[in-house]
Amino acid sequence: MPNRLTRLLRAPFRAPRESSPLSREQKSSRVARLVQIESGGTARWTPRDYAALAREGFVKNAVAHRAIKLVAENVAALTYLAYEAGEPQDHHALTDLLARPNPRQDGAAFLEAVTAYLLISGNGYVEAVSLDGTVRELYALRPDRMRVVPGPDGWAQAYDYTAAGRTVRFEQAGALPPILHLVLFNPLDDHYGLGALEAAAVAVDTHNAAARWNKALLDNAARPSGALVYAAPDGAILAEDQYERLKRELETSYQGAANAGRPLLLEGGLDWKAMSMTPKDMDFLEAKNSAAREIAFAFGVPPMLLGIPGDNTYANFQEANRAFWRHTVLPLASRVGGALAQWLAPAFGERLTLVVDTDRVDALAGDRAALWDRLTAAPFLTVNEKRAMLGFGPIDGGDRV
């Protein structure tokens, strides 16, 4: 079933429908009018350059790329359990939809895209395609193509998605809005989130500059920064042909990685004067590793998991991996699941919640075993109370100690 975006180039653009004014009985924040005045009631593009952040961070920086992939792939590998009014459901239509959100993506690819967009831009957009009041497909949309259209109450009234020079407007009116906007907290913007990549932008630039400097050093290994000084006793200068021959000899015989370490032969009063700091003077490796650690911290990934030296916060790899799951992956996955459940509640049940199945996470097996041991050794709890703490439903006769 094609979504509205796949029909962008087939159908002519429709003018946006005018929204009806708020009824006096509708509740609203007292500062909503101020937010509306500040936004001007017009569509607002995300203020940061998403393309530049994605290019310099995800595409060109190995540390940021691996950090984003590590978080997104682990979130995508999790399984959500559906609970209806607190009762676990063996099978549910929403979990089936998340497993097969659309014909082009499976559940893992869909969740990976949503999570990666969140980390890069601080915004994630999901489109719901409905047929006869039933949600059939979900699509992850690119944040740089979406813009918010604030309404009279300061909240998003619609979203404009632009691609190939055409724009589709998604009106948010109705019991089930067609767009879910996931936002990471941004203290300076009312509508758009702040991505971890933007917070790590300075560290990413530093790391990329160090990598470019190292590459240039390899390309020009035998021509260090400095000057050849011609000190003739009578104050004469080099002739034009001598000057050109000297330049040509430096380029052909001493420049490039193949000539690295080749000694420089000087004659006729020529003297070499170094004019740059050495890698040791610049503390090159420590500056690069420090920038890499800052990038890892911004994404909530322990540097040990990325192979960055100099970080001894955790005793071993297992402890670092456990902290990564507890403090980064599970909170983000729970937030995404909670937002999806709240957004799709009108179609799948108002009392529906999505909970991450932590029993399938190998990194938390030790925590799970410790919980089982504590519950087994608790004689004051009933069987159903123990099952509830483990996420299972009650059984007949389980209310006795």
Summary of the structure (lengths in Angstrom):
residues: 401
radius of gyration: 29.6
end to end distance: 53.0
largest distance: 109.7
contacts: 1108
relative contact order: 0.13
helix: 45%
strand: 16%
